[in-house]
Amino acid sequence: MKDLIDVEGSVTTAGCKTLSDRGEPAVRDAACIASIRRAGGRLVGKTNLHELAFGTSGINPWFGTPPNPADPGRVPGGSSSGSATAVALGEADLALGSDTGGSIRIPAACCGVVGLKTTHGLVSLEGVCPLAPSFDTVGVLAADVERVVLGMEMLGVEIPSAGNLPGGVPSCVGRVVLPPSVEIDTVIEAAIGSAVGAAGLRSESVMIEQWAEVYLAQQRLLVHEAVESDRHLLDVDGGQGVSEEIRRRIASGAEVSEADLAAARQLRVTWTAALGELVRRYGVLVLPTLAVRPPKLEEFGGPFNILTGPVNLAGFPAISLPVPVAEMRRPPAGLQIIGSPGSEALLVALATQIEAALGAC
């Protein structure tokens, strides 16, 4: 369980030295933890994360960086790095994470596990340390889709089987195509296409010209909200318990102009409608989770969440599923499936179909 989520009697560090040193033990479990306990779940530990959930590499200067089991020399992805590592290593049947701009899907793709970003507002954020509240979501990571379903049901979200879905599972999906300004590794693109085809699904290309513009808007709003959530930490001990990276990101967020924020908010409205129309037309959209292989620890650079952030701007759900790449290269690629609000069961059904097809290959 990501140490961004309150557990009664334990300090919630959010991967930050200031909170670890100065924080008080939580007086009650977060709502999502309380739900897991009511369902009979047993908490086996708290997992590390990118500091304050404000980053995508998973590198943490205070408490160490969780190893990437798929390739130890590469980043584990963030911010839910420890959650992805724990399930990849078999140390937990499932793990909770949060996703604000890709923080469940990115480490899932890096570590070769399944990660479900839920519809914004579906799972309570009570007792979860905020980063950007209008984007923050709680979801599940696990080694396979079946255990993701178990985790969602323990969170109180019913996931009906594919046979009980209204309208069933689509046989044709929308394959997102992005403009040349958004570069995607051709090997990853090929892996996504092969996985979709192996599952017997047809696909139709869907060009989304404004993707990079939407990503920029999402990032501007995210960092602006993150400033509101975290800048008070810079006043504690002169900010010495906050890393240079996070101090720099808070400073950049404080510089976003009101005009840029207003434009980003307006784009959010039109993008949500446009994405909703595409999902209604095709049932789901598919694209890679990551545009590149997880970089080596010493070579990390962004933007690492360019294929995930636009989903958060609309608040839609998405799942990341590991799929094999050419020449048995590790780690596997991440296949991202985007659905309409509340369509978690459909995403799970399609992910199960693809997972089964790949397992039979």
Helices and strands as residue ranges (DSSP letters): H 17-22, H 31-38, G 51-53, H 81-88, E 94-98, H 105-111, E 114-117, E 138-142, H 145-154, G 162-164, E 172-177, H 186-198, E 202-207, H 211-230, G 231-235, G 237-239, H 244-254, H 258-282, E 285-288, G 297-299, H 309-314, E 318-323, G 326-328, E 333-338, H 344-360
